[in-house]
């Protein structure tokens, strides 16, 4: 999810499409939060690990 967010950020920045930029930021932030929660040992969406 983080990689997809970064790809959308780059594509949105290069093409000037603001909706891609916004979606990219949201995906990168959500992916980072899920990654941090998963690495701390918290269950994320009923799973111990989030890939």
C-alpha positions as CSV (number, residue, x, y, z in Angstrom):
1,X,0.0,0.0,0.0
2,X,2.9,2.3,0.7
3,X,4.5,1.6,-2.6
4,X,1.2,2.2,-4.5
5,X,0.8,5.5,-2.6
6,X,4.3,6.6,-3.6
7,X,3.7,5.7,-7.2
8,X,0.5,7.7,-7.3
9,X,2.2,10.6,-5.7
10,X,4.9,10.6,-8.4
11,X,2.4,10.2,-11.2
12,X,0.1,12.9,-9.8
13,X,3.0,15.3,-9.4
14,X,4.4,14.7,-12.9
15,X,1.1,14.9,-14.7
16,X,-0.4,17.6,-12.5
17,X,-3.5,15.6,-11.6
18,X,-4.4,16.6,-8.0
19,X,-6.7,13.7,-7.3
20,X,-3.8,11.2,-7.8
21,X,-1.7,13.3,-5.5
22,X,-4.4,13.2,-2.8
23,X,-5.1,9.5,-3.1
24,X,-1.3,8.8,-3.0
25,X,-0.9,10.7,0.2
26,X,-3.9,8.9,1.8
27,X,-2.6,5.5,0.8
28,X,1.0,6.2,1.9
29,X,-0.2,7.4,5.4
30,X,-2.7,4.5,5.9
31,X,0.0,2.0,4.8
32,X,2.5,3.5,7.2
33,X,0.1,3.4,10.1
34,X,-0.8,-0.2,9.4
35,X,2.8,-1.1,9.1
36,X,3.7,0.5,12.4
37,X,0.7,-1.1,14.2
38,X,1.7,-4.5,12.7
39,X,5.3,-4.1,13.7
40,X,4.3,-3.2,17.3
41,X,2.4,-6.5,17.6
42,X,-1.1,-5.1,17.6
43,X,-3.7,-7.1,15.7
44,X,-4.7,-5.2,12.5
45,X,-8.1,-6.2,11.0
46,X,-8.1,-9.4,13.1
47,X,-4.6,-10.5,11.9
48,X,-1.4,-10.5,13.9
49,X,0.7,-9.4,10.9
50,X,-0.1,-7.1,8.1
51,X,1.6,-7.6,4.8
